[in-house]
Amino acid sequence: MSIRTTLSVCTAALALGAGSALAGGVIAPVVEVAPIEVAPVSVAGAWQGAYVGGSLGYIFGADDVVGIVPTLDGVPIEGRRALNLGDLDVSGATAAVHVGYRWQRDRWVFGPELGVEVGSVDADLASSFEGGDFELEAEMQNIVTLVMKTGYSVDPQTLVYGTFGVARGNFDYTATTLTDS
């Protein structure tokens, strides 16, 4: 065989091979894939757990009525009424720390909270009684609260709740007699 014949055979083989590849090729079958359904994740317990918080506040004018009840040997004297020395307008800034724990059952959330509040809450007043002058002072030492919080989780980001409980305030009252020197 001559070179020319060999080239012609090779060219023909290439042409036949290339022609069949262009004629159609393999078509992959189309498979319908069902969508994957993801079950919703329950958010039960999103509000559950221990927490610590703080708050800043201001007490606006808690009127305290200060008076004297005449006594004899620690027993109020009958016929003598209590004497009002004045009203103390107790007010001032406060800071508090709250510590609590919440449990969650389905959408219901509940738990106790303990709070301690301190601050610069005080008042003073000058008053007179039977010819004598007095200076009255009141100062808040602290307020301790124990409350129960109960609520309902409307959605994962919203909790509607209410509280009920007890609070105890520790206040110091001082009455000083003012005398002329």
ABEGO torsion letter per residue (X at the ends): XBAAAAAAAAAAAAAAAAAAAAAGEBBBBBBBBBBBBBBBBBABGAABEBBBBBBBBBBBGBBBBBBBBBBBGGBBBBGBBBBBAEBBBBBEBBBBBBBBBBBBBEABBBEBBBBBBBEBBBBBBBBBBGGBBBBBBBBBABBBBBBBBBBBBABAABBBBBBBEBBBBBBBBBBBBBBBX
